[in-house]
Structures are given as C-alpha cells and as structure tokens.
C-alpha cells in the first residue's frame, strides 16, 4: 500500500467511524427554552469524539494495511 493509498484509505475509514461515533453519549435538555431545538445535545464533546475516531481509524488502517500487504486478499486484479 503506497502513501497515497494509505491516506485515502484513512480518510474514508475516518469519516465512516466519525458518523458511527457521533451519537455516543448524547444527552438532551429535559425542558428546552422557547426557540431552542429540542433535539440539540447539551454538550457535544466533539473534540473527544474526534480523538476517539482518530484512534479507532488508525487501528483499522493498520488492519487494512496488514491484510493488503500479507496477500490474504489481493486488491490488484
């Protein structure tokens, strides 16, 4: 796997994992004020979710790299 392939693979994995991590630990306000969205979270904890996403994505990238380099699955036809 070349550097460009690794970067593209990481970017795709990162976005997929981010959308899976975003709903974690969402707490909504019980009685929102008038004009506030009822479904808006109290604290988004976005930086924590970005850090978790990056860690999970790195692990998945290493697994994808190991599979690609080992020859278990050939990505080249």
PDB file with SEQRES, HELIX, SHEET and CRYST1 records, atoms N, CA, C and O in Angstrom:
SEQRES   1 A   77  UNK UNK UNK UNK UNK UNK UNK UNK UNK UNK UNK UNK UNK          
SEQRES   2 A   77  UNK UNK UNK UNK UNK UNK UNK UNK UNK UNK UNK UNK UNK          
SEQRES   3 A   77  UNK UNK UNK UNK UNK UNK UNK UNK UNK UNK UNK UNK UNK          
SEQRES   4 A   77  UNK UNK UNK UNK UNK UNK UNK UNK UNK UNK UNK UNK UNK          
SEQRES   5 A   77  UNK UNK UNK UNK UNK UNK UNK UNK UNK UNK UNK UNK UNK          
SEQRES   6 A   77  UNK UNK UNK UNK UNK UNK UNK UNK UNK UNK UNK UNK              
HELIX    1 AA1 UNK A    3  UNK A   21  1                                  19    
HELIX    2 AA2 UNK A   46  UNK A   70  1                                  25    
CRYST1    1.000    1.000    1.000  90.00  90.00  90.00 P 1           1          
ATOM      1  N   UNK A   1       0.856  -1.163   0.000  1.00  0.00           N  
ATOM      2  CA  UNK A   1       0.000   0.000   0.000  1.00  0.00           C  
ATOM      3  C   UNK A   1       0.907   1.233   0.000  1.00  0.00           C  
ATOM      4  O   UNK A   1       1.767   1.387   0.867  1.00  0.00           O  
ATOM      5  N   UNK A   2       0.700   2.096  -0.977  1.00  0.00           N  
ATOM      6  CA  UNK A   2       1.518   3.303  -1.063  1.00  0.00           C  
ATOM      7  C   UNK A   2       1.017   4.362  -0.073  1.00  0.00           C  
ATOM      8  O   UNK A   2      -0.020   4.195   0.570  1.00  0.00           O  
ATOM      9  N   UNK A   3       1.767   5.435   0.029  1.00  0.00           N  
ATOM     10  CA  UNK A   3       1.394   6.529   0.941  1.00  0.00           C  
ATOM     11  C   UNK A   3       0.048   7.135   0.543  1.00  0.00           C  
ATOM     12  O   UNK A   3      -0.794   7.396   1.402  1.00  0.00           O  
ATOM     13  N   UNK A   4      -0.152   7.354  -0.740  1.00  0.00           N  
ATOM     14  CA  UNK A   4      -1.409   7.954  -1.215  1.00  0.00           C  
ATOM     15  C   UNK A   4      -2.584   7.019  -0.926  1.00  0.00           C  
ATOM     16  O   UNK A   4      -3.636   7.462  -0.467  1.00  0.00           O  
ATOM     17  N   UNK A   5      -2.400   5.732  -1.195  1.00  0.00           N  
ATOM     18  CA  UNK A   5      -3.465   4.766  -0.899  1.00  0.00           C  
ATOM     19  C   UNK A   5      -3.762   4.726   0.598  1.00  0.00           C  
ATOM     20  O   UNK A   5      -4.921   4.607   0.997  1.00  0.00           O  
ATOM     21  N   UNK A   6      -2.732   4.822   1.422  1.00  0.00           N  
ATOM     22  CA  UNK A   6      -2.918   4.832   2.868  1.00  0.00           C  
ATOM     23  C   UNK A   6      -3.678   6.061   3.345  1.00  0.00           C  
ATOM     24  O   UNK A   6      -4.545   5.960   4.213  1.00  0.00           O  
ATOM     25  N   UNK A   7      -3.357   7.220   2.783  1.00  0.00           N  
ATOM     26  CA  UNK A   7      -4.044   8.452   3.159  1.00  0.00           C  
ATOM     27  C   UNK A   7      -5.506   8.406   2.746  1.00  0.00           C  
ATOM     28  O   UNK A   7      -6.385   8.796   3.515  1.00  0.00           O  
ATOM     29  N   UNK A   8      -5.768   7.932   1.538  1.00  0.00           N  
ATOM     30  CA  UNK A   8      -7.152   7.843   1.056  1.00  0.00           C  
ATOM     31  C   UNK A   8      -7.933   6.833   1.896  1.00  0.00           C  
ATOM     32  O   UNK A   8      -9.075   7.091   2.277  1.00  0.00           O  
ATOM     33  N   UNK A   9      -7.324   5.696   2.181  1.00  0.00           N  
ATOM     34  CA  UNK A   9      -7.989   4.680   3.000  1.00  0.00           C  
ATOM     35  C   UNK A   9      -8.274   5.219   4.399  1.00  0.00           C  
ATOM     36  O   UNK A   9      -9.357   5.001   4.942  1.00  0.00           O  
ATOM     37  N   UNK A  10      -7.299   5.925   4.985  1.00  0.00           N  
ATOM     38  CA  UNK A  10      -7.503   6.502   6.308  1.00  0.00           C  
ATOM     39  C   UNK A  10      -8.641   7.524   6.292  1.00  0.00           C  
ATOM     40  O   UNK A  10      -9.465   7.541   7.207  1.00  0.00           O  
ATOM     41  N   UNK A  11      -8.695   8.371   5.267  1.00  0.00           N  
ATOM     42  CA  UNK A  11      -9.748   9.391   5.192  1.00  0.00           C  
ATOM     43  C   UNK A  11     -11.130   8.751   5.099  1.00  0.00           C  
ATOM     44  O   UNK A  11     -12.072   9.200   5.752  1.00  0.00           O  
ATOM     45  N   UNK A  12     -11.248   7.713   4.296  1.00  0.00           N  
ATOM     46  CA  UNK A  12     -12.545   7.034   4.155  1.00  0.00           C  
ATOM     47  C   UNK A  12     -12.940   6.363   5.474  1.00  0.00           C  
ATOM     48  O   UNK A  12     -14.077   6.499   5.926  1.00  0.00           O  
ATOM     49  N   UNK A  13     -12.002   5.643   6.086  1.00  0.00           N  
ATOM     50  CA  UNK A  13     -12.282   4.987   7.361  1.00  0.00           C  
ATOM     51  C   UNK A  13     -12.627   6.017   8.418  1.00  0.00           C  
ATOM     52  O   UNK A  13     -13.550   5.806   9.205  1.00  0.00           O  
ATOM     53  N   UNK A  14     -11.893   7.146   8.454  1.00  0.00           N  
ATOM     54  CA  UNK A  14     -12.105   8.167   9.472  1.00  0.00           C  
ATOM     55  C   UNK A  14     -13.526   8.730   9.402  1.00  0.00           C  
ATOM     56  O   UNK A  14     -14.188   8.861  10.432  1.00  0.00           O  
ATOM     57  N   UNK A  15     -13.996   9.060   8.204  1.00  0.00           N  
ATOM     58  CA  UNK A  15     -15.348   9.615   8.069  1.00  0.00           C  
ATOM     59  C   UNK A  15     -16.412   8.588   8.441  1.00  0.00           C  
ATOM     60  O   UNK A  15     -17.401   8.927   9.090  1.00  0.00           O  
ATOM     61  N   UNK A  16     -16.215   7.347   8.037  1.00  0.00           N  
ATOM     62  CA  UNK A  16     -17.189   6.315   8.404  1.00  0.00           C  
ATOM     63  C   UNK A  16     -17.265   6.135   9.913  1.00  0.00           C  
ATOM     64  O   UNK A  16     -18.353   6.038  10.480  1.00  0.00           O  
ATOM     65  N   UNK A  17     -16.110   6.091  10.559  1.00  0.00           N  
ATOM     66  CA  UNK A  17     -16.078   5.916  12.012  1.00  0.00           C  
ATOM     67  C   UNK A  17     -16.655   7.148  12.711  1.00  0.00           C  
ATOM     68  O   UNK A  17     -17.343   7.011  13.723  1.00  0.00           O  
ATOM     69  N   UNK A  18     -16.386   8.346  12.189  1.00  0.00           N  
ATOM     70  CA  UNK A  18     -16.919   9.561  12.810  1.00  0.00           C  
ATOM     71  C   UNK A  18     -18.441   9.521  12.872  1.00  0.00           C  
ATOM     72  O   UNK A  18     -19.029   9.850  13.902  1.00  0.00           O  
ATOM     73  N   UNK A  19     -19.079   9.121  11.781  1.00  0.00           N  
ATOM     74  CA  UNK A  19     -20.537   9.079  11.782  1.00  0.00           C  
ATOM     75  C   UNK A  19     -21.073   7.979  12.690  1.00  0.00           C  
ATOM     76  O   UNK A  19     -22.232   8.042  13.102  1.00  0.00           O  
ATOM     77  N   UNK A  20     -20.270   6.980  13.012  1.00  0.00           N  
ATOM     78  CA  UNK A  20     -20.690   5.970  13.979  1.00  0.00           C  
ATOM     79  C   UNK A  20     -20.484   6.445  15.412  1.00  0.00           C  
ATOM     80  O   UNK A  20     -21.226   6.042  16.308  1.00  0.00           O  
ATOM     81  N   UNK A  21     -19.484   7.297  15.641  1.00  0.00           N  
ATOM     82  CA  UNK A  21     -19.154   7.760  16.988  1.00  0.00           C  
ATOM     83  C   UNK A  21     -19.999   8.970  17.401  1.00  0.00           C  
ATOM     84  O   UNK A  21     -20.231   9.165  18.595  1.00  0.00           O  
ATOM     85  N   UNK A  22     -20.454   9.770  16.472  1.00  0.00           N  
ATOM     86  CA  UNK A  22     -21.183  10.997  16.803  1.00  0.00           C  
ATOM     87  C   UNK A  22     -22.371  10.807  17.758  1.00  0.00           C  
ATOM     88  O   UNK A  22     -22.549  11.644  18.643  1.00  0.00           O  
ATOM     89  N   UNK A  23     -23.180   9.771  17.632  1.00  0.00           N  
ATOM     90  CA  UNK A  23     -24.317   9.653  18.545  1.00  0.00           C  
ATOM     91  C   UNK A  23     -23.961   9.200  19.966  1.00  0.00           C  
ATOM     92  O   UNK A  23     -24.841   9.182  20.826  1.00  0.00           O  
ATOM     93  N   UNK A  24     -22.727   8.842  20.237  1.00  0.00           N  
ATOM     94  CA  UNK A  24     -22.355   8.353  21.562  1.00  0.00           C  
ATOM     95  C   UNK A  24     -22.519   9.448  22.613  1.00  0.00           C  
ATOM     96  O   UNK A  24     -22.157  10.600  22.375  1.00  0.00           O  
ATOM     97  N   UNK A  25     -23.050   9.100  23.741  1.00  0.00           N  
ATOM     98  CA  UNK A  25     -23.204   9.945  24.937  1.00  0.00           C  
ATOM     99  C   UNK A  25     -23.885  11.283  24.663  1.00  0.00           C  
ATOM    100  O   UNK A  25     -23.432  12.331  25.125  1.00  0.00           O  
ATOM    101  N   UNK A  26     -24.959  11.233  23.921  1.00  0.00           N  
ATOM    102  CA  UNK A  26     -25.749  12.439  23.681  1.00  0.00           C  
ATOM    103  C   UNK A  26     -26.784  12.561  24.790  1.00  0.00           C  
ATOM    104  O   UNK A  26     -27.573  11.643  25.016  1.00  0.00           O  
ATOM    105  N   UNK A  27     -26.779  13.690  25.475  1.00  0.00           N  
ATOM    106  CA  UNK A  27     -27.802  13.974  26.470  1.00  0.00           C  
ATOM    107  C   UNK A  27     -28.551  15.225  26.042  1.00  0.00           C  
ATOM    108  O   UNK A  27     -27.949  16.243  25.700  1.00  0.00           O  
ATOM    109  N   UNK A  28     -29.851  15.132  26.068  1.00  0.00           N  
ATOM    110  CA  UNK A  28     -30.684  16.257  25.652  1.00  0.00           C  
ATOM    111  C   UNK A  28     -31.245  16.962  26.871  1.00  0.00           C  
ATOM    112  O   UNK A  28     -31.394  16.369  27.939  1.00  0.00           O  
ATOM    113  N   UNK A  29     -31.552  18.234  26.693  1.00  0.00           N  
ATOM    114  CA  UNK A  29     -32.140  19.011  27.778  1.00  0.00           C  
ATOM    115  C   UNK A  29     -33.595  18.604  27.969  1.00  0.00           C  
ATOM    116  O   UNK A  29     -34.338  18.453  26.999  1.00  0.00           O  
ATOM    117  N   UNK A  30     -33.993  18.427  29.220  1.00  0.00           N  
ATOM    118  CA  UNK A  30     -35.356  17.986  29.524  1.00  0.00           C  
ATOM    119  C   UNK A  30     -36.407  19.006  29.089  1.00  0.00           C  
ATOM    120  O   UNK A  30     -37.366  18.661  28.398  1.00  0.00           O  
ATOM    121  N   UNK A  31     -36.223  20.247  29.492  1.00  0.00           N  
ATOM    122  CA  UNK A  31     -37.180  21.307  29.170  1.00  0.00           C  
ATOM    123  C   UNK A  31     -36.445  22.447  28.458  1.00  0.00           C  
ATOM    124  O   UNK A  31     -35.987  23.387  29.108  1.00  0.00           O  
ATOM    125  N   UNK A  32     -36.330  22.369  27.131  1.00  0.00           N  
ATOM    126  CA  UNK A  32     -35.599  23.420  26.420  1.00  0.00           C  
ATOM    127  C   UNK A  32     -36.368  24.744  26.449  1.00  0.00           C  
ATOM    128  O   UNK A  32     -37.596  24.777  26.526  1.00  0.00           O  
ATOM    129  N   UNK A  33     -35.606  25.820  26.385  1.00  0.00           N  
ATOM    130  CA  UNK A  33     -36.214  27.145  26.350  1.00  0.00           C  
ATOM    131  C   UNK A  33     -36.916  27.349  25.017  1.00  0.00           C  
ATOM    132  O   UNK A  33     -36.636  26.653  24.041  1.00  0.00           O  
ATOM    133  N   UNK A  34     -37.817  28.295  24.987  1.00  0.00           N  
ATOM    134  CA  UNK A  34     -38.541  28.596  23.749  1.00  0.00           C  
ATOM    135  C   UNK A  34     -37.534  29.101  22.718  1.00  0.00           C  
ATOM    136  O   UNK A  34     -36.710  29.972  22.997  1.00  0.00           O  
ATOM    137  N   UNK A  35     -37.624  28.536  21.540  1.00  0.00           N  
ATOM    138  CA  UNK A  35     -36.717  28.907  20.456  1.00  0.00           C  
ATOM    139  C   UNK A  35     -35.501  28.020  20.330  1.00  0.00           C  
ATOM    140  O   UNK A  35     -34.771  28.109  19.343  1.00  0.00           O  
ATOM    141  N   UNK A  36     -35.268  27.162  21.315  1.00  0.00           N  
ATOM    142  CA  UNK A  36     -34.139  26.223  21.247  1.00  0.00           C  
ATOM    143  C   UNK A  36     -34.623  24.897  20.680  1.00  0.00           C  
ATOM    144  O   UNK A  36     -35.749  24.472  20.938  1.00  0.00           O  
ATOM    145  N   UNK A  37     -33.775  24.262  19.920  1.00  0.00           N  
ATOM    146  CA  UNK A  37     -34.112  22.968  19.331  1.00  0.00           C  
ATOM    147  C   UNK A  37     -34.185  21.908  20.424  1.00  0.00           C  
ATOM    148  O   UNK A  37     -33.268  21.781  21.235  1.00  0.00           O  
ATOM    149  N   UNK A  38     -35.267  21.155  20.442  1.00  0.00           N  
ATOM    150  CA  UNK A  38     -35.466  20.138  21.485  1.00  0.00           C  
ATOM    151  C   UNK A  38     -34.474  18.986  21.367  1.00  0.00           C  
ATOM    152  O   UNK A  38     -34.134  18.368  22.375  1.00  0.00           O  
ATOM    153  N   UNK A  39     -34.007  18.688  20.168  1.00  0.00           N  
ATOM    154  CA  UNK A  39     -33.099  17.560  19.980  1.00  0.00           C  
ATOM    155  C   UNK A  39     -31.632  17.920  20.077  1.00  0.00           C  
ATOM    156  O   UNK A  39     -30.780  17.048  19.908  1.00  0.00           O  
ATOM    157  N   UNK A  40     -31.306  19.178  20.343  1.00  0.00           N  
ATOM    158  CA  UNK A  40     -29.906  19.598  20.417  1.00  0.00           C  
ATOM    159  C   UNK A  40     -29.254  19.057  21.687  1.00  0.00           C  
ATOM    160  O   UNK A  40     -29.854  19.123  22.760  1.00  0.00           O  
ATOM    161  N   UNK A  41     -28.037  18.524  21.583  1.00  0.00           N  
ATOM    162  CA  UNK A  41     -27.376  17.992  22.776  1.00  0.00           C  
ATOM    163  C   UNK A  41     -26.919  19.108  23.713  1.00  0.00           C  
ATOM    164  O   UNK A  41     -26.650  20.227  23.277  1.00  0.00           O  
ATOM    165  N   UNK A  42     -26.835  18.789  25.004  1.00  0.00           N  
ATOM    166  CA  UNK A  42     -26.365  19.760  25.987  1.00  0.00           C  
ATOM    167  C   UNK A  42     -24.877  20.014  25.774  1.00  0.00           C  
ATOM    168  O   UNK A  42     -24.451  21.163  25.657  1.00  0.00           O  
ATOM    169  N   UNK A  43     -24.088  18.945  25.724  1.00  0.00           N  
ATOM    170  CA  UNK A  43     -22.649  19.040  25.438  1.00  0.00           C  
ATOM    171  C   UNK A  43     -22.332  18.081  24.299  1.00  0.00           C  
ATOM    172  O   UNK A  43     -22.671  16.900  24.361  1.00  0.00           O  
ATOM    173  N   UNK A  44     -21.688  18.588  23.270  1.00  0.00           N  
ATOM    174  CA  UNK A  44     -21.401  17.734  22.111  1.00  0.00           C  
ATOM    175  C   UNK A  44     -20.164  16.865  22.321  1.00  0.00           C  
ATOM    176  O   UNK A  44     -20.090  15.758  21.789  1.00  0.00           O  
ATOM    177  N   UNK A  45     -19.183  17.362  23.101  1.00  0.00           N  
ATOM    178  CA  UNK A  45     -17.916  16.652  23.325  1.00  0.00           C  
ATOM    179  C   UNK A  45     -17.255  16.276  22.000  1.00  0.00           C  
ATOM    180  O   UNK A  45     -16.764  15.161  21.825  1.00  0.00           O  
ATOM    181  N   UNK A  46     -17.255  17.232  21.076  1.00  0.00           N  
ATOM    182  CA  UNK A  46     -16.782  16.965  19.726  1.00  0.00           C  
ATOM    183  C   UNK A  46     -15.297  16.606  19.679  1.00  0.00           C  
ATOM    184  O   UNK A  46     -14.900  15.711  18.932  1.00  0.00           O  
ATOM    185  N   UNK A  47     -14.468  17.304  20.478  1.00  0.00           N  
ATOM    186  CA  UNK A  47     -13.030  17.005  20.439  1.00  0.00           C  
ATOM    187  C   UNK A  47     -12.735  15.609  20.967  1.00  0.00           C  
ATOM    188  O   UNK A  47     -11.836  14.937  20.460  1.00  0.00           O  
ATOM    189  N   UNK A  48     -13.463  15.170  21.958  1.00  0.00           N  
ATOM    190  CA  UNK A  48     -13.297  13.802  22.459  1.00  0.00           C  
ATOM    191  C   UNK A  48     -13.702  12.789  21.390  1.00  0.00           C  
ATOM    192  O   UNK A  48     -13.030  11.774  21.206  1.00  0.00           O  
ATOM    193  N   UNK A  49     -14.785  13.062  20.698  1.00  0.00           N  
ATOM    194  CA  UNK A  49     -15.256  12.156  19.652  1.00  0.00           C  
ATOM    195  C   UNK A  49     -14.284  12.133  18.473  1.00  0.00           C  
ATOM    196  O   UNK A  49     -14.098  11.088  17.850  1.00  0.00           O  
ATOM    197  N   UNK A  50     -13.664  13.268  18.160  1.00  0.00           N  
ATOM    198  CA  UNK A  50     -12.665  13.301  17.093  1.00  0.00           C  
ATOM    199  C   UNK A  50     -11.433  12.488  17.493  1.00  0.00           C  
ATOM    200  O   UNK A  50     -10.865  11.778  16.663  1.00  0.00           O  
ATOM    201  N   UNK A  51     -11.020  12.585  18.747  1.00  0.00           N  
ATOM    202  CA  UNK A  51      -9.870  11.806  19.224  1.00  0.00           C  
ATOM    203  C   UNK A  51     -10.171  10.313  19.200  1.00  0.00           C  
ATOM    204  O   UNK A  51      -9.324   9.519  18.788  1.00  0.00           O  
ATOM    205  N   UNK A  52     -11.351   9.925  19.632  1.00  0.00           N  
ATOM    206  CA  UNK A  52     -11.750   8.517  19.606  1.00  0.00           C  
ATOM    207  C   UNK A  52     -11.807   8.017  18.165  1.00  0.00           C  
ATOM    208  O   UNK A  52     -11.354   6.912  17.865  1.00  0.00           O  
ATOM    209  N   UNK A  53     -12.369   8.841  17.275  1.00  0.00           N  
ATOM    210  CA  UNK A  53     -12.464   8.477  15.857  1.00  0.00           C  
ATOM    211  C   UNK A  53     -11.087   8.263  15.257  1.00  0.00           C  
ATOM    212  O   UNK A  53     -10.876   7.308  14.510  1.00  0.00           O  
ATOM    213  N   UNK A  54     -10.151   9.140  15.575  1.00  0.00           N  
ATOM    214  CA  UNK A  54      -8.796   9.013  15.040  1.00  0.00           C  
ATOM    215  C   UNK A  54      -8.121   7.740  15.543  1.00  0.00           C  
ATOM    216  O   UNK A  54      -7.465   7.041  14.770  1.00  0.00           O  
ATOM    217  N   UNK A  55      -8.274   7.438  16.810  1.00  0.00           N  
ATOM    218  CA  UNK A  55      -7.674   6.216  17.362  1.00  0.00           C  
ATOM    219  C   UNK A  55      -8.235   4.959  16.727  1.00  0.00           C  
ATOM    220  O   UNK A  55      -7.483   4.067  16.333  1.00  0.00           O  
ATOM    221  N   UNK A  56      -9.551   4.884  16.627  1.00  0.00           N  
ATOM    222  CA  UNK A  56     -10.181   3.714  16.017  1.00  0.00           C  
ATOM    223  C   UNK A  56      -9.774   3.599  14.554  1.00  0.00           C  
ATOM    224  O   UNK A  56      -9.523   2.499  14.061  1.00  0.00           O  
ATOM    225  N   UNK A  57      -9.707   4.735  13.857  1.00  0.00           N  
ATOM    226  CA  UNK A  57      -9.341   4.727  12.439  1.00  0.00           C  
ATOM    227  C   UNK A  57      -7.911   4.267  12.222  1.00  0.00           C  
ATOM    228  O   UNK A  57      -7.620   3.562  11.256  1.00  0.00           O  
ATOM    229  N   UNK A  58      -7.018   4.663  13.119  1.00  0.00           N  
ATOM    230  CA  UNK A  58      -5.630   4.202  12.998  1.00  0.00           C  
ATOM    231  C   UNK A  58      -5.532   2.689  13.164  1.00  0.00           C  
ATOM    232  O   UNK A  58      -4.808   2.027  12.421  1.00  0.00           O  
ATOM    233  N   UNK A  59      -6.252   2.144  14.127  1.00  0.00           N  
ATOM    234  CA  UNK A  59      -6.256   0.690  14.326  1.00  0.00           C  
ATOM    235  C   UNK A  59      -6.804  -0.016  13.091  1.00  0.00           C  
ATOM    236  O   UNK A  59      -6.232  -1.006  12.635  1.00  0.00           O  
ATOM    237  N   UNK A  60      -7.905   0.489  12.550  1.00  0.00           N  
ATOM    238  CA  UNK A  60      -8.494  -0.132  11.355  1.00  0.00           C  
ATOM    239  C   UNK A  60      -7.592   0.018  10.128  1.00  0.00           C  
ATOM    240  O   UNK A  60      -7.560  -0.865   9.271  1.00  0.00           O  
ATOM    241  N   UNK A  61      -6.857   1.134  10.040  1.00  0.00           N  
ATOM    242  CA  UNK A  61      -5.916   1.315   8.932  1.00  0.00           C  
ATOM    243  C   UNK A  61      -4.770   0.305   9.024  1.00  0.00           C  
ATOM    244  O   UNK A  61      -4.347  -0.245   8.006  1.00  0.00           O  
ATOM    245  N   UNK A  62      -4.270   0.059  10.226  1.00  0.00           N  
ATOM    246  CA  UNK A  62      -3.200  -0.941  10.392  1.00  0.00           C  
ATOM    247  C   UNK A  62      -3.704  -2.318  10.001  1.00  0.00           C  
ATOM    248  O   UNK A  62      -2.980  -3.086   9.368  1.00  0.00           O  
ATOM    249  N   UNK A  63      -4.933  -2.640  10.370  1.00  0.00           N  
ATOM    250  CA  UNK A  63      -5.511  -3.932   9.987  1.00  0.00           C  
ATOM    251  C   UNK A  63      -5.657  -4.025   8.471  1.00  0.00           C  
ATOM    252  O   UNK A  63      -5.321  -5.051   7.880  1.00  0.00           O  
ATOM    253  N   UNK A  64      -6.155  -2.962   7.834  1.00  0.00           N  
ATOM    254  CA  UNK A  64      -6.303  -2.959   6.372  1.00  0.00           C  
ATOM    255  C   UNK A  64      -4.942  -3.059   5.692  1.00  0.00           C  
ATOM    256  O   UNK A  64      -4.794  -3.765   4.694  1.00  0.00           O  
ATOM    257  N   UNK A  65      -3.944  -2.351   6.232  1.00  0.00           N  
ATOM    258  CA  UNK A  65      -2.604  -2.415   5.660  1.00  0.00           C  
ATOM    259  C   UNK A  65      -2.037  -3.829   5.784  1.00  0.00           C  
ATOM    260  O   UNK A  65      -1.433  -4.338   4.840  1.00  0.00           O  
ATOM    261  N   UNK A  66      -2.225  -4.466   6.940  1.00  0.00           N  
ATOM    262  CA  UNK A  66      -1.707  -5.821   7.151  1.00  0.00           C  
ATOM    263  C   UNK A  66      -2.363  -6.806   6.181  1.00  0.00           C  
ATOM    264  O   UNK A  66      -1.694  -7.683   5.634  1.00  0.00           O  
ATOM    265  N   UNK A  67      -3.654  -6.662   5.975  1.00  0.00           N  
ATOM    266  CA  UNK A  67      -4.349  -7.552   5.037  1.00  0.00           C  
ATOM    267  C   UNK A  67      -3.858  -7.324   3.612  1.00  0.00           C  
ATOM    268  O   UNK A  67      -3.638  -8.282   2.870  1.00  0.00           O  
ATOM    269  N   UNK A  68      -3.685  -6.060   3.226  1.00  0.00           N  
ATOM    270  CA  UNK A  68      -3.244  -5.748   1.870  1.00  0.00           C  
ATOM    271  C   UNK A  68      -1.818  -6.221   1.609  1.00  0.00           C  
ATOM    272  O   UNK A  68      -1.518  -6.717   0.523  1.00  0.00           O  
ATOM    273  N   UNK A  69      -0.940  -6.073   2.594  1.00  0.00           N  
ATOM    274  CA  UNK A  69       0.459  -6.433   2.404  1.00  0.00           C  
ATOM    275  C   UNK A  69       0.728  -7.926   2.567  1.00  0.00           C  
ATOM    276  O   UNK A  69       1.711  -8.436   2.029  1.00  0.00           O  
ATOM    277  N   UNK A  70      -0.125  -8.630   3.297  1.00  0.00           N  
ATOM    278  CA  UNK A  70       0.115 -10.048   3.544  1.00  0.00           C  
ATOM    279  C   UNK A  70      -0.232 -10.923   2.351  1.00  0.00           C  
ATOM    280  O   UNK A  70       0.293 -12.027   2.211  1.00  0.00           O  
ATOM    281  N   UNK A  71      -1.111 -10.436   1.495  1.00  0.00           N  
ATOM    282  CA  UNK A  71      -1.512 -11.221   0.341  1.00  0.00           C  
ATOM    283  C   UNK A  71      -2.715 -12.109   0.612  1.00  0.00           C  
ATOM    284  O   UNK A  71      -3.092 -12.898  -0.254  1.00  0.00           O  
ATOM    285  N   UNK A  72      -3.330 -12.007   1.785  1.00  0.00           N  
ATOM    286  CA  UNK A  72      -4.532 -12.798   2.066  1.00  0.00           C  
ATOM    287  C   UNK A  72      -5.617 -12.463   1.071  1.00  0.00           C  
ATOM    288  O   UNK A  72      -6.303 -13.345   0.553  1.00  0.00           O  
ATOM    289  N   UNK A  73      -5.763 -11.172   0.810  1.00  0.00           N  
ATOM    290  CA  UNK A  73      -6.723 -10.705  -0.185  1.00  0.00           C  
ATOM    291  C   UNK A  73      -5.965  -9.853  -1.175  1.00  0.00           C  
ATOM    292  O   UNK A  73      -5.245  -8.934  -0.783  1.00  0.00           O  
ATOM    293  N   UNK A  74      -6.116 -10.142  -2.437  1.00  0.00           N  
ATOM    294  CA  UNK A  74      -5.438  -9.372  -3.463  1.00  0.00           C  
ATOM    295  C   UNK A  74      -6.363  -8.279  -3.976  1.00  0.00           C  
ATOM    296  O   UNK A  74      -7.461  -8.551  -4.461  1.00  0.00           O  
ATOM    297  N   UNK A  75      -5.897  -7.028  -3.859  1.00  0.00           N  
ATOM    298  CA  UNK A  75      -6.678  -5.902  -4.344  1.00  0.00           C  
ATOM    299  C   UNK A  75      -6.321  -5.553  -5.783  1.00  0.00           C  
ATOM    300  O   UNK A  75      -6.964  -4.697  -6.392  1.00  0.00           O  
ATOM    301  N   UNK A  76      -5.335  -6.189  -6.313  1.00  0.00           N  
ATOM    302  CA  UNK A  76      -4.921  -5.960  -7.697  1.00  0.00           C  
ATOM    303  C   UNK A  76      -5.332  -7.144  -8.529  1.00  0.00           C  
ATOM    304  O   UNK A  76      -5.038  -8.290  -8.190  1.00  0.00           O  
ATOM    305  N   UNK A  77      -6.016  -6.864  -9.623  1.00  0.00           N  
ATOM    306  CA  UNK A  77      -6.580  -7.935 -10.428  1.00  0.00           C  
ATOM    307  C   UNK A  77      -5.688  -8.584 -11.390  1.00  0.00           C  
ATOM    308  O   UNK A  77      -6.106  -9.498 -12.101  1.00  0.00           O  
TER     309      UNK A  77                                                      
END                                                                             
